[in-house]
Amino acid sequence: MNKVNSTNTLLLIFVLAITTNIQAQEKNTARTHKIADNVYTFTTDGEYISMFVVTDEGVMVFESVNSAHAKALIVEVKIITNKPIKYAFHSHNHWDHASGGQLYLDEGATTIAHVEAYEWMVANTGQDMAIPKEVWAGNRKDITLDDVTVELHYLGMNHGMGMTVFLLPKYNLAYIADIVTPNRLPFAIVPDFNIDGWMNSLEEVLKMDFDKAVFSHNEYENPLLGGNKKDVELQLQFIKDLRAGFFAELQKGTNPFMIPKVLKLPKYEHWVGYDDWLEMNIWRILSDAFLGPYPWRPSPAYETEP
């Protein structure tokens, strides 16, 4: 298979996967779980987890995913409360997380994303994606609705563009997308992750004040129950072990192109994706080791000069 055909095949597989996921969400019954007073987790298929918070002044939603998901979530919100949806937060730029925003705009909500995600979304708008109504820049922004404050934390390069970690101090709770997926290896070839930045971000998350966390992807038996800081620690330790294993083999003189076949991490063999994705994860470490970190970008122009 030539390079062009191979690229087209991979693109087709990705498109089919996204389409299948949307169709599955349209068919499956939505599930909602009350994770704290006035705080709910939500899914249509167990693969993508959103969260919403009900206050006396309105509702805040975290992660729109796509229109099928958003439509079902809005139905659930209206079953629970007659309060209007005031905010819908996008964690980052990727189509499979930041689509479906138009349904929230139609409800009169303000959709919000970090400026890096916004600029990418403007340049690469997906068919199901609506441009966010409000944009923020820098490393921190707080938004308060009634007595609930949401801290928006941008931690620099890690995954995608404008990745935001959300903290809700009132509930000692965090919402974290993609940079932590409990009980699962990083997805496939670990696309769009700056490995060093990812590790640095996880270190910063561990310094944050929260006990419970809701993750956009979660491979525990009931993903709606969320997790905690231990899941962040385990994610970080996996990356460290993966890199350490690769460089240990390299130090022993193993041909680097054989390391993906040779290296095993039995500590994680119970994680989802171990058999299918471990080799691809190792190839990603190999690529960074010889080519340098990717993706990488200079500091954005909108940052203030020191």
C-alpha positions as CSV (number, residue, x, y, z in Angstrom):
1,M,0.0,0.0,0.0
2,N,1.5,3.3,-1.0
3,K,1.7,6.3,1.4
4,V,-1.3,8.1,-0.1
5,N,-3.6,5.1,0.1
6,S,-2.4,4.4,3.6
7,T,-3.2,7.9,4.8
8,N,-6.6,7.8,3.1
9,T,-7.4,4.4,4.8
10,L,-6.4,5.8,8.2
11,L,-8.6,8.8,7.6
12,L,-11.5,6.6,6.6
13,I,-11.1,4.5,9.7
14,F,-11.1,7.6,11.9
15,V,-14.2,9.1,10.2
16,L,-16.1,5.7,10.5
17,A,-15.2,5.5,14.2
18,I,-16.5,9.0,14.9
19,T,-19.7,8.3,12.8
20,T,-20.3,5.0,14.6
21,N,-19.8,6.7,18.0
22,I,-22.4,9.4,17.1
23,Q,-24.9,6.8,15.8
24,A,-24.4,4.7,19.0
25,Q,-25.1,7.8,21.1
26,E,-28.3,8.4,19.1
27,K,-29.5,4.8,19.8
28,N,-28.4,4.3,23.4
29,T,-30.3,5.4,26.5
30,A,-28.8,8.4,28.3
31,R,-27.6,7.8,31.8
32,T,-27.2,10.4,34.6
33,H,-25.7,10.0,38.0
34,K,-25.8,12.4,40.9
35,I,-22.2,12.7,42.0
36,A,-22.7,15.4,44.6
37,D,-25.5,17.8,45.6
38,N,-26.6,19.5,42.4
39,V,-23.8,18.0,40.4
40,Y,-24.5,15.3,37.8
41,T,-22.4,13.2,35.5
42,F,-23.9,12.2,32.1
43,T,-23.2,9.8,29.2
44,T,-25.1,8.2,26.3
45,D,-22.7,5.4,25.7
46,G,-20.1,5.2,28.5
47,E,-17.4,6.5,26.2
48,Y,-17.8,10.2,26.7
49,I,-18.7,11.6,30.1
50,S,-20.0,15.2,30.6
51,M,-20.9,16.9,33.8
52,F,-23.5,19.6,34.7
53,V,-24.0,21.6,37.8
54,V,-27.4,23.1,38.9
55,T,-27.6,26.4,40.8
56,D,-30.5,28.7,41.7
57,E,-29.5,31.0,38.8
58,G,-29.0,28.3,36.2
59,V,-27.0,25.3,34.9
60,M,-23.4,24.9,33.9
61,V,-22.4,22.1,31.5
62,F,-18.9,20.7,31.0
63,E,-18.1,19.1,27.6
64,S,-20.5,19.3,24.7
65,V,-19.1,16.3,22.8
66,N,-21.4,16.4,19.8
67,S,-25.0,17.2,18.9
68,A,-26.5,13.8,19.7
69,H,-24.8,13.8,23.1
70,A,-25.7,17.5,23.8
71,K,-29.4,16.9,22.8
72,A,-29.7,14.0,25.2
73,L,-27.9,16.0,28.0
74,I,-30.3,18.9,27.6
75,V,-33.2,16.6,27.9
76,E,-31.8,15.2,31.2
77,V,-31.2,18.8,32.5
78,K,-34.8,19.7,31.8
79,I,-36.0,16.6,33.7
80,I,-34.0,17.6,36.8
81,T,-34.5,21.4,36.8
82,N,-36.4,24.2,35.0
83,K,-33.4,26.5,35.4
84,P,-31.8,27.7,32.1
85,I,-28.5,26.5,30.9
86,K,-26.2,29.5,31.3
87,Y,-22.7,28.1,30.4
88,A,-21.3,25.3,28.4
89,F,-17.5,24.8,28.8
90,H,-15.3,23.3,26.1
91,S,-12.2,21.6,27.5
92,H,-10.2,21.8,24.3
93,N,-10.4,22.0,20.5
94,H,-10.8,18.4,19.3
95,W,-13.9,17.7,17.2
96,D,-15.0,14.7,19.3
97,H,-15.2,16.9,22.4
98,A,-16.0,20.4,21.2
99,S,-18.9,19.7,18.8
100,G,-22.6,20.1,19.4
101,G,-22.2,23.6,20.8
102,Q,-25.0,25.1,18.7
103,L,-27.6,23.3,20.8
104,Y,-26.4,25.2,23.9
105,L,-26.3,28.4,21.9
106,D,-29.9,27.7,20.9
107,E,-30.8,27.3,24.6
108,G,-29.4,30.8,25.2
109,A,-26.2,29.5,26.9
110,T,-22.8,31.1,26.6
111,T,-20.3,28.6,25.2
112,I,-16.7,29.1,26.4
113,A,-13.2,28.0,25.3
114,H,-9.6,29.0,25.8
115,V,-8.3,31.3,23.0
116,E,-5.9,28.6,21.7
117,A,-8.9,26.2,21.2
118,Y,-11.0,29.0,19.8
119,E,-8.4,29.9,17.2
120,W,-8.0,26.3,16.1
121,M,-11.8,25.9,15.9
122,V,-12.2,28.9,13.7
123,A,-9.5,27.6,11.4
124,N,-10.7,24.0,11.5
125,T,-14.4,24.1,12.1
126,G,-16.0,20.7,12.1
127,Q,-19.4,20.0,10.5
128,D,-21.0,19.7,14.0
129,M,-18.9,22.4,15.6
130,A,-20.1,25.9,16.6
131,I,-17.6,28.7,17.3
132,P,-17.6,29.5,21.1
133,K,-19.4,32.6,22.1
134,E,-16.9,33.6,24.7
135,V,-13.1,33.3,24.7
136,W,-10.6,33.6,27.5
137,A,-6.7,33.9,27.5
138,G,-3.9,33.3,29.9
139,N,-3.6,30.6,32.5
140,R,-6.5,31.2,34.8
141,K,-10.1,32.5,34.7
142,D,-12.9,32.2,37.3
143,I,-16.6,32.2,36.5
144,T,-19.2,32.3,39.2
145,L,-22.9,31.4,38.9
146,D,-24.9,31.9,42.1
147,D,-22.7,30.4,44.8
148,V,-20.6,28.1,42.5
149,T,-17.3,29.3,41.2
150,V,-15.5,27.4,38.4
151,E,-11.8,27.8,38.1
152,L,-10.5,27.4,34.5
153,H,-6.9,26.3,34.5
154,Y,-4.8,26.3,31.3
155,L,-1.5,24.5,31.9
156,G,0.3,25.0,28.6
157,M,1.1,22.4,26.0
158,N,-0.1,18.9,26.8
159,H,-2.9,17.6,24.6
160,G,-4.7,19.5,21.8
161,M,-5.1,23.2,22.0
162,G,-6.3,25.3,24.9
163,M,-6.8,22.2,27.2
164,T,-8.6,23.4,30.3
165,V,-8.9,21.7,33.7
166,F,-11.9,22.8,35.6
167,L,-12.0,23.0,39.4
168,L,-15.1,23.5,41.5
169,P,-13.9,24.4,45.0
170,K,-17.3,24.3,46.6
171,Y,-17.5,20.6,45.7
172,N,-13.8,19.8,46.0
173,L,-14.2,18.4,42.5
174,A,-12.3,18.6,39.2
175,Y,-13.4,17.9,35.6
176,I,-10.5,16.6,33.5
177,A,-10.6,15.7,29.8
178,D,-8.3,13.4,27.9
179,I,-5.1,14.0,29.8
180,V,-6.2,11.4,32.4
181,T,-8.2,8.3,31.3
182,P,-8.4,5.9,34.3
183,N,-7.7,2.2,33.7
184,R,-6.7,2.6,30.0
185,L,-3.6,3.1,28.0
186,P,-3.2,6.3,26.1
187,F,-5.2,6.2,22.9
188,A,-3.4,4.4,20.0
189,I,-0.4,6.4,18.7
190,V,-0.9,9.0,21.4
191,P,-1.9,11.7,18.9
192,D,-1.6,15.4,19.6
193,F,0.2,14.9,23.0
194,N,3.3,16.8,23.9
195,I,4.7,14.2,26.2
196,D,6.9,16.4,28.4
197,G,4.1,19.1,28.6
198,W,1.6,16.3,29.5
199,M,3.8,15.1,32.4
200,N,4.3,18.7,33.6
201,S,0.6,19.3,33.5
202,L,-0.2,16.2,35.5
203,E,2.3,17.3,38.1
204,E,0.4,20.6,38.3
205,V,-2.9,18.9,38.5
206,L,-1.7,16.9,41.5
207,K,-0.9,20.2,43.3
208,M,-4.5,21.3,42.9
209,D,-7.0,21.1,45.8
210,F,-9.6,18.4,44.9
211,D,-10.6,15.0,46.2
212,K,-13.0,13.8,43.5
213,A,-12.6,14.0,39.7
214,V,-14.8,13.4,36.7
215,F,-13.0,12.3,33.6
216,S,-14.2,12.7,30.0
217,H,-13.1,9.1,29.4
218,N,-13.1,6.5,32.1
219,E,-12.7,2.7,31.8
220,Y,-13.8,1.8,35.3
221,E,-16.9,-0.4,35.5
222,N,-19.1,2.6,36.1
223,P,-17.5,5.7,34.5
224,L,-20.2,8.0,35.9
225,L,-18.8,7.5,39.4
226,G,-15.6,9.4,38.5
227,G,-12.3,8.9,40.3
228,N,-9.8,10.9,42.3
229,K,-6.1,12.1,42.4
230,K,-4.9,8.5,42.5
231,D,-6.0,8.2,38.8
232,V,-3.9,11.3,38.0
233,E,-0.9,9.7,39.8
234,L,-1.4,6.4,37.9
235,Q,-1.6,8.2,34.5
236,L,1.6,10.0,35.3
237,Q,3.4,6.9,36.5
238,F,2.5,5.0,33.3
239,I,4.1,7.6,31.2
240,K,7.2,7.6,33.4
241,D,7.3,3.8,33.2
242,L,6.8,3.7,29.5
243,R,9.7,6.2,28.9
244,A,12.0,4.4,31.4
245,G,11.3,1.1,29.8
246,F,12.1,2.4,26.4
247,F,15.4,4.0,27.4
248,A,16.4,1.0,29.5
249,E,16.1,-1.1,26.4
250,L,18.1,1.4,24.4
251,Q,20.8,1.4,27.0
252,K,21.0,-2.4,26.8
253,G,21.7,-2.0,23.1
254,T,18.4,-3.2,21.8
255,N,17.7,-2.0,18.3
256,P,15.3,0.9,18.8
257,F,13.0,-0.4,16.1
258,M,12.7,-3.7,17.9
259,I,11.8,-2.1,21.3
260,P,8.0,-1.8,20.5
261,K,8.0,-5.6,20.1
262,V,10.3,-6.3,23.0
263,L,9.2,-4.0,25.8
264,K,6.4,-5.2,28.1
265,L,4.9,-3.5,31.1
266,P,3.0,-6.3,32.9
267,K,2.1,-3.8,35.7
268,Y,-0.5,-2.4,33.3
269,E,-1.6,-5.5,31.4
270,H,-5.1,-5.3,33.0
271,W,-5.6,-1.8,31.6
272,V,-7.9,-1.4,28.6
273,G,-6.0,-1.2,25.4
274,Y,-2.8,-2.9,26.6
275,D,-2.7,-5.6,24.0
276,D,-3.7,-3.3,21.1
277,W,-2.0,0.0,22.0
278,L,1.2,-0.7,23.9
279,E,3.3,-1.1,20.8
280,M,1.9,2.1,19.3
281,N,2.5,3.9,22.6
282,I,6.2,2.8,22.5
283,W,6.5,3.9,18.9
284,R,5.4,7.4,20.0
285,I,8.2,7.5,22.6
286,L,10.6,6.3,20.0
287,S,9.5,9.1,17.6
288,D,10.0,11.8,20.3
289,A,13.4,10.3,21.3
290,F,14.8,10.6,17.8
291,L,12.9,13.6,16.3
292,G,12.2,15.7,19.3
293,P,8.9,16.6,21.0
294,Y,5.8,16.9,18.9
295,P,3.6,18.9,18.8
296,W,5.4,22.0,19.8
297,R,4.8,25.7,19.3
298,P,6.2,29.0,20.5
299,S,4.6,31.1,23.1
300,P,1.4,32.6,21.6
301,A,1.5,36.2,20.5
302,Y,-1.4,37.2,22.9
303,E,0.7,36.6,26.0
304,T,2.0,39.8,27.6
305,E,5.7,40.5,27.3
306,P,7.5,40.2,30.7
